[in-house]
Amino acid sequence: ALDHCTFLPGSTVGERSVLGTCSLAPQHSYFAPSAIYSGSVRGRATYLRDASVTKALKQQEDEAMQDLDSPRTWWGFNVYLVAVALLSAPLPEVTWMITYIILCSFWDPDRHGFLCLIVLLPGIHFLLTVIDLFLLIALKWSVMGVYKEGDHRFF
């Protein structure tokens, strides 16, 4: 079962059956072995397909699960997540600091007045926040990757 699945009492999941995101397993339901379900329509998990389990596919699944369960993968992924979190956490404050630096580099209260400051501050901060957003999207893609069909060995 993947994230945000709900199993009600009495539901039975067959071996190698996959329940995808937001699946609901109603009370006393049965999920066939090697079948794939995802989501929920009218209180029942949506059936997608049966997965024919050949020896090659079973070996591929086992290798992928070993990769996922290895300490190297776990530590590498979590160290990378911490590094991204440490990099992205101060970005809002940095955005305000850069806005201040940009405004102070050319704004003079005697020549431009406070109206110029009031007009320019939100615009400059907005542009820097958009840049911040694109940086966060790039960091997210670097962590999760961009999925393309066939990229993953068995998912």
Phi, psi and omega in degrees: 000138179266194186294147175061034173271148178236124178249121176270158184305139176089357179283143183237129180245123180289164181298135180063017174281143182242127172250117185280187184304135176063028176281147177241124176257099182295167181301134178062029178270159180231133178245118185298150177301140177065012177271157182239129180232151176204142178073191183207133176232123180053040175081010178231145179296142181277121180283127179258305180188166170269142176257116178287125185261099174269169178299320181295318179293320178297318178295319179296317177298316180296320178296317179296319179294323176297319177298316180294326183273355183288142178300326180298314178296314182299309181294317180300313181296315183288324175295320178295318178298318179296318179297318178295319179297318179294328179284320186273338183300316182276004184301319178299319179292321178296323178299316178294321180296317180294322176300314179298315180297317180297314180295318181291339181288335180230348184272128177236120184299331181286322183272318188261335181078171183282338178297320177299318178297315182295326180282318186280327185304307180297322180296313179296317180296321178299313179300317179292327178291324176296317176298319177301317179299314179296326176295318178295322177296318178297319177296320178298315179296326179291331178278309188270336184082168176252116185286132171231144182304131180091356180293323187257145190297321180219355181284000000 
